[in-house]
């Protein structure tokens, strides 16, 4: 992947030439990349004399490349950030103060206030959000039908989830796809424990007794219950791949996955809220946005691009395609038009009971550390309590 300078391809602002603004974001498939290319076209069309040039990387590769890319002379002008991974990069980003917002013509009151707040670091806004949403359970209706099992319904329990998984497991098919990803395990913690891996003071709290019990239960889906397949060491999104290939009947993801799933699933897709556990139900609500790098040569043009990338037309399009549950409140209904029918009940219910995402200042590195050690735990080769103790001791160091 090559990233050009953010003013490449033109004579520069004010010279009558075309100004190019480079935009770096994550995309997990060709279908998703095509969505972002259309958003880049919208931004280019809305701003005469400006071209938005897109570069993408798959999720794990993006976070591997970004620390180097963002600090180099050829850094992109506009870059993607998940709320949990924004804070460590704030020193490399341009604060979006009142003057910057006025230049861009961005009115933050048009966005969901919770995700605007999540794009702040120490009270200062650094990114404009384009989406938000809770984790939900996606399931393969065809597999449930062929097994003669009832599909999951809102209000189901973790016991119901295990029984549903057993009902569809067999002949090379598993009921669920577990994840090496810390965030997808974290999505279970509100319903299992009522808490998250990170406490309200934004400190890691991974080795307490409740999290140990939750991880033992999660790993037990592979070993004890045998409703999930063993996992392999990989940075790729294997749980979504297993789901799309029909090898897993259920998996956890956010509303941002709808575009990939609808495009690639050769079966009828269903959604339901996370099952109710000892913690009382609920899940994590996250979101993402875009920021401008301090090394951008044309910050005013980048602000215009940012305003369009997160503008009403782009948000409506992202909602309609199923790529994002829009951060702009007026555009949120557009997501339901391309989502599966039951999502209109699932998403609001999940939002109502969700907990806002929390991350440590070193969460990018912490998440990698988690992924390096979790495979043995999930496959029953290492102890959950010892892993969490080691993770707590090593994270942030």
Secondary structure, 3 states (H helix, E strand, C coil): CCCCCCCCCCCCCCCCCCEEEEEEEECCCHHHHHHHHHHHHHHHHHCCCEEEEEEEECHHHHHHHHHHHCCCCCCCCEEEEEHHHCHHHHHHECCCCHHHHHHHCCCHHHECHHHHHHCEECCEECEEEEEEEEEEEEEEHHHHHHCCCCCCCCCCEHHHHHHHHHHHCECCEECECCCCCHHHHHHHHHHHCCCCCECCCCCECCCCHHHHHHHHHHHHCCCCCCCECCCCCCCCCHHHHHHHCCCECEEEEEHHHHHHHHHHCCCCEEEECCCECCCCCCCEEEEEEEEEECCCCCHHHHHHHHHHHCCHHHHHHHHHHCCCCECEHHHCCHHHHHCCCCHHHHHHHHHHCCEECCCCCCHHHHHHHHHHHHHHHHCCCCCHHHHHHHHHHHCCC
